[in-house]
């Protein structure tokens, strides 16, 4: 039965997949298989129909400014289904550009504004004089993370009561050079600038797998009631 398969959605895999971000999805599938769960990945791209309620996990990777601007125009179609999915505490992992598009806007190098979904209160500004590149290390609720970052966009929270960082930076830059915070955590949405991929850090991967299985069990219970 289709309902007995853990369903993963990869948003814009063909456009948003820099620095090995697709490895995050492969790692999750491997760990799910080790726990006895079959999984299926649907690649959702331009013009596709998408209902987040059908999925147990959503992944949204990073891309260059041009690809990000193209995706942003299409992504608005999914705003309400993604908002509902997130507010119901279902797991979603957004890396770099995917993370930025969950916020209000991203001002790119040309000065153009790429409108985000505005689901969460933060924004990103490209700053050409400060490219944040190299190894990064930070501490999260799941322990220490080591990864790689490469971005000129600096992200700033607008409501620190609503959203929290994913981690505290020990090495590298994270969201911006001033605050020493990395990524975002809101309910079970995780955003991060970490490539490499991020989930080679199995402590983080295991934490997300637990969230996926919990979501899967809730979805299956709805189907069988």
Buried (B, 14 or more C-beta within 10 A) or exposed (E): EEEEBBBBBBBBBEBBBBBBBBBBBEBBBEBBEEEEBEBEBBBBBEEBEBEBEBBBBBBBBBBEBEBBBBBBEBBEBBEEBBBEBBEEBBBBBBBBBBBBBBBBBBBBEEEEBBBBBBBBBBBBBBBEEEBBEEEBBBBBEBEEBBBBBBBBBBBBBEEEEEBBBBBEBBEBBBBBEEBBBBBBBBEBBBBBBBBBBBBBBEEBBBBBBBBBBBBBEEBBEEEEE
